């Protein structure tokens, strides 16, 4: 035990810092001990916020976006945007962004121009990993993105033929 007026030992300092970090983490970050009813929500999360954020995502889907950028555009905090999306769309803002990008890529593949590739289209719409794009595309549209591209009358290289993906 430390006596008043004596400097703390390194072990005491480490113990105090670990206790402070642990108690802060438990208080700040949601964990298994907390329930949805316990987590505080920002006051006034209305459907208009979710609509404004969705409009911003739609207008900027081709750009790199973060929840913080979306929130700043709506003049609220990131947590308010997350709660608004969960409440009004049943998904996170980033899941909504992925869906928008997938829809836009699908539209581009349907209206493909000469030289257009699946991989290039995926990259244009923010899908850095072609395999994840192809899997999400199949799950959503029931066919491979290359089939959509070929259906547009343009047989471009498939994902496996694109040398930039290897």
N, C-alpha and C positions, 0 to 999 in steps of 0.2 A: 504494500500500500504506500502511496506517495504521501509524504508529509508536506504540509503547507510551507511554501518558500523553497522547496527542493525541486530541481528540474526533473521532468518526467524521463523515465528510461525509454530507450527505443522500443522496447516491447510494449510498454504502456501506450506510447503514441500509435504504434501499429494497431493495437487492439481497439483504441478509441476511433481511429480512422475507419477500420473495418466495420465497427458497429454503426458509425455514422452513414457509411455508404450503404450498408444493408438496410437500415431503417429508412433511408431516403428512397431506395429502390422499391421497397415494399409499399411505401406511401404514394409514390409517383406512378409506377407502372402497374397496369392491370395484371393480375395473377390468378391462379386457380382458387385462391381463398376469397376472391371477390366475385360478386355476382353482377349481372347486368343492372339489377335494381340498385346496387350500391354505387356504381360508377356515376360520378356527376356528369350532367349533360349541360352544354351551353344553353342558356335561356334563349328563347325565341328562334329556334331552328324551324323555319317554315318552308313549305313547298317552293316558294319563290327562290330561296337560296339554292335548292337542288336544281331548279330550272336554269338559273343564271349560270351555275357551274357546268351543267350539261351543255348549254349553249356555247360557253367558252371552250369546252373540250371539243365540240363539233367544229368550231371555227379554227382551232389550233391543233387538230389531230395529227397533222404531218410534222409537227415540231416536237422536240423532246419536252415532255411535261412532267412535273412533279405535283404532288398534292399541295405542297407549299405554294407553288406558282398559281395553281387554280384558286386556292384560298385567297392569295393576295389580290388576284383579279376580281374576286368577289368581296374584297375588303372584310374578310373574317379570318379566323384561325383555321388551321388544318383540321383540327378535331371537329369543328362545326361542319365542315364540308363532308367529312367522313360520316358523321352522324346523319346529316341530311340525306346523303346518298343511300345509306343503309335503310333509313326510314322510308324514303320515297321511291327508291328504285330496287331495294333489296340486294344491293351489291355495293362494293367499294368504288370510289371514283376511278381507280386504276383498272378495275375489271370493266367498268363502263368504257374507259378509253380503249382498252384492248378490243372490246366488241365494236366500237366505232371504227377502229383501224382495220379490223378484219372485214367489216362491211365495205369499207372504202377499197380495200385490196380486191375483194370479190367484184365490185363494180368495175375496177380497172381491168381485171382479167377478162371480164365479159366484153369490154370494149377495147381489147388489146390492139396496139398498133404494131407495125413491123419492128422486129427486133426485141420486142418486149419479152422478158423472162419472168418466171415465177419468182426466182430469187431476187431479181431487181425490184419487182413489185413489192415483195415482202419487206425488203430493206427500205423502200420509199415510204412505207407506212409504219416504220418503227419496229419491225420484227427482225431483231438481230440474229435470231437462231432459226434457220430455215426449217429444221425438223419440228420445232414447236409450232411454227406457223402452219406447216402442212397438217399436223395433228389437229390443231384447233379448227382449221379449215374443213377437214374431213368430218369432225364432230358436228360442226355447224351446218355445212352444206351437203353432206352425204357423198362427196366425191373429192378426188384429189384436185388440188389447184391446177395442175397441169392439164387435167381433163377439161376444166373450164377454159383454160387458155386455148387448147386445141379446138374446143367448141366455138370459139370466137373466129375460127378459120385461120389461125396462125399457129403453126407448130413450132414453138420455140424450144430451147433446151430445157430439159427437166431439171429438178433440183439436183439429181445425182450427176448431171452432165455439166453443171456450172463449176468451172475450175476455182472460182473464188470461195466456194464453200468447203474446200478440202484443205 
